[in-house]
Amino acid sequence: MPTSPAETRLEPYARLPRGHHGRTVLDSTVDAEGRAHWLLGEHRPHGAAREPYDAVVVTVGDGPPHETQLSALTARFPHLAALPDGGFLVADSRSRAGDEQVRVFDALGRLSRTFRVGDAIEHLLTDAAGGLWVGYFDEGVYGDDPLSAPGLRHWSSTGESVWSYQPVDGADWISDCYALNVSGHTAWACTYTDFPLLEIGAGHAIRVRKNPVQGVKGLAVHGDRAVLFGGYGEDHDRLVDCRLTDSTDSTDSTVRPVAEGRLLGPGGGRLDRRRLVCRGPRLYVQERPGTEWTVLDIG
C-alpha cells in the first residue's frame, strides 16, 4: 500500500431544510431507497423517567421535503429507521427486560405496534423488505440481555426474531458490531475482535473473509471491491481500498488491501465526530450539527 495517504473527498448528498435548523437533531438516517430522514425534537431527551415527547421526521428525497409527526416517544437514545410502506420505526438504544423500546408508526404517524430487540443498539438498518438488522455494542453482548448476546440479529418489522448470529468457521463470537452495511437482502458486518468481513446473504448463509484492517467503523461494497473506513486514534478517517477474494472454502476467502488514504469532508477538511450509514456501494457521513449528509459512492 502507498506510504503517503491519498485524499478522497465526500460529495454533498442531502440537506435538512433551513426552516428546521432551530430544532434538535435526535437522529438521522438514509433508507434503502436513498432518502434521507431526520428525527427532530424541541430538545434532547434526558433523565431516567422517560417522559413522553413529540417529534417530527423530515424526509428529503427526489420530491419536496415531507414531514411526519410522531407522538409519545420515550426513547432517550433514539435510533430512526424508515420502512418501505412509508412508516417509521424509533428504537431506544438502551433498554431493560420488559421494555418494549421499539415503536413502529405508519405513514400517517400513528403508532401501530411496539416490541423489544435488546439492549445496547449500535446499528439499526432496515432492508428492502422492511426487515430490521440490529448490531449491538459490547455492553449488550456481555450484559444480562439474551437478545443482545449474539451481537448481530435480523428481526421482522413486527418484532419477530428472524435470525441471530452464531460462530461459523473462520469467525468467532461477536464482541462488538463495529460496522454494518445493509443493501437489498444482504448484510455485511465488520466485528470486534478480529474484524472479519461477514457477508450474510440468501437464507442467512454467511461467507467469512479474513480481514487485516482493524478498527473498521464503516464499509462500502460493490462487486469484488470493498472500501473500509475508520480505525483507532489517528486512523479515525482512514480509507482502505480492498479487493474481495472468494474460495470454495469460505475460510480461505480474504479482504486484500490495495491502497490506503484518508476520507475528507467536501471542503477538504478533516472529519469531526460523525454519524455513518452504509448502504451497498455508498458510505453516508453526517458531521455535526447533523443538518447535512455527504456520500462516498464506489459504485
MOURLIN-V796211 format. One record per backbone hydrogen bond with DSSP energy under -1.0 kcal/mol. NH is the residue of the N-H (numbers start at 1). CO is the residue of the C=O. If there is no record, write none. Layout:
nh->NH co->CO
nh->NH co->CO
This chain:
nh->6 co->260
nh->8 co->262
nh->10 co->264
nh->11 co->295
nh->13 co->293
nh->14 co->293
nh->16 co->291
nh->20 co->17
nh->21 co->18
nh->23 co->20
nh->24 co->41
nh->26 co->39
nh->27 co->39
nh->29 co->37
nh->31 co->35
nh->34 co->31
nh->36 co->60
nh->37 co->29
nh->38 co->58
nh->39 co->27
nh->40 co->56
nh->41 co->24
nh->53 co->73
nh->55 co->70
nh->56 co->40
nh->57 co->68
nh->58 co->38
nh->59 co->66
nh->60 co->36
nh->66 co->59
nh->68 co->57
nh->70 co->55
nh->73 co->53
nh->79 co->91
nh->81 co->89
nh->83 co->87
nh->86 co->83
nh->88 co->105
nh->89 co->81
nh->90 co->103
nh->91 co->79
nh->92 co->101
nh->93 co->77
nh->99 co->96
nh->101 co->99
nh->102 co->115
nh->103 co->90
nh->104 co->113
nh->105 co->88
nh->106 co->110
nh->109 co->106
nh->112 co->104
nh->113 co->104
nh->115 co->102
nh->120 co->93
nh->121 co->93
nh->122 co->135
nh->123 co->135
nh->125 co->133
nh->127 co->131
nh->128 co->184
nh->130 co->127
nh->132 co->155
nh->133 co->125
nh->134 co->153
nh->135 co->123
nh->136 co->151
nh->137 co->120
nh->140 co->137
nh->141 co->137
nh->142 co->138
nh->148 co->145
nh->149 co->145
nh->151 co->148
nh->153 co->134
nh->154 co->163
nh->155 co->132
nh->156 co->160
nh->159 co->156
nh->162 co->154
nh->163 co->154
nh->165 co->152
nh->168 co->171
nh->171 co->168
nh->175 co->192
nh->176 co->192
nh->177 co->136
nh->178 co->176
nh->179 co->190
nh->181 co->188
nh->182 co->278
nh->183 co->186
nh->186 co->183
nh->187 co->200
nh->188 co->181
nh->189 co->198
nh->190 co->179
nh->192 co->176
nh->195 co->191
nh->197 co->209
nh->198 co->189
nh->199 co->207
nh->200 co->187
nh->201 co->205
nh->204 co->201
nh->205 co->202
nh->207 co->199
nh->209 co->197
nh->210 co->253
nh->217 co->229
nh->218 co->229
nh->220 co->227
nh->221 co->280
nh->222 co->225
nh->225 co->222
nh->226 co->242
nh->227 co->220
nh->228 co->240
nh->229 co->218
nh->230 co->238
nh->235 co->232
nh->236 co->233
nh->238 co->235
nh->239 co->261
nh->240 co->228
nh->241 co->259
nh->242 co->226
nh->243 co->256
nh->244 co->224
nh->245 co->254
nh->252 co->249
nh->253 co->250
nh->255 co->210
nh->256 co->243
nh->258 co->241
nh->259 co->241
nh->261 co->239
nh->262 co->6
nh->263 co->237
nh->264 co->8
nh->265 co->269
nh->268 co->265
nh->275 co->286
nh->277 co->284
nh->279 co->282
nh->282 co->279
nh->283 co->296
nh->284 co->277
nh->285 co->294
nh->286 co->275
nh->288 co->273
nh->290 co->287
nh->293 co->14
nh->294 co->285
nh->295 co->11
nh->296 co->283
nh->298 co->281
